[in-house]
Amino acid sequence: MSKSTAIVTGAASRRGIGRATAHALAAAGWDVAILDLDEVAAKETAAEIASQHGVAAHGLACDVTDETSVEAAVAELERSAAPVGALVNNAGITSPVPFLEVSAAEWDRVFAVNVRGAFNITHRVTPGMVERGFGRVVFLSSVSAERGGGVFGGVAYSAAKAGQLGFAKALAREVGQYGITVNSVAPGLIDTDITGGALEGERKAKLIEGIPVGRNGRVEDVADLITFLCRPESGYITGVTYDVNGGSHM
Ligand code: NAD
């Protein structure tokens, strides 16, 4: 594979899925671009990846909800990085608010990151992939989209994550002819900051009782699958949703 950059949004979170994915992609030979709200954290993550894996790694401030911010980050990559071959739509926020309490503003806030944010950046990078005849797009959905809510996701989160699934499938149909695949990964309970206190003490033991493999998920469980989907050899896999949930939802 000639040098190609994989963008991972929301990849600066210390214990997050995005950061583990950026590491796994770099270990597989991709140059990576870490896009996140905090520029310092994004740059630190990129420096750590470059030194560990010997690839080019770019850390850029980017708020995916803001088209101007997305434009600035992607334009910077077009000037300074290898062409974008993969995009992992990982930036996400949750919202545990029950339906009877959720406000319209909260609903919009959750959709702004998970759905509109994924639209903003996918819309910006896809034309280049079409031109080059190659692309891999992966969305981070959630088991909450499939089973309806869950430990840390309420109605807005579940609806937004289900929205991503439709987005991914419709896009897969449209862009397959250009060598671009689009898939979704739906993690179950993965131990990161987003799960908050859900994985502590007695609550953790109770949650794990419902997981056939007997443990919570690790970021590497998700990162490995995403890296597999981004391989050039995975070009016949598109429009699929992959569960990574230890069997908690089948
Ligand atoms: P995390 O909170 O550790 O990471 C989320 C990252 O997104 C953070 O670095 C945050 O700064 C970034 N982000 C938030 N808003 C942003 C914005 N507007 N622009 C750019 N970046 C932004 O969470 P995580 O658990 O690593 O989650 C990663 C993805 O996986 C999310 O989409 C989440 O919904 C999904 N997911 C997680 C789990 C889980 O159990 N951890 C389960 C299912 C799905």
Residues whose N, C-alpha, C, O or C-beta is under 5 A from the ligand:
A	BS01	NAD	G10 A11 A12 S13 R15 G16 I17 G18 L35 D36 L37 C62 D63 V64 T65 N90 A91 G92 I93 V113 L140 S141 S142 V143 P187 G188 L189 I190 T192 D193 I194 T195
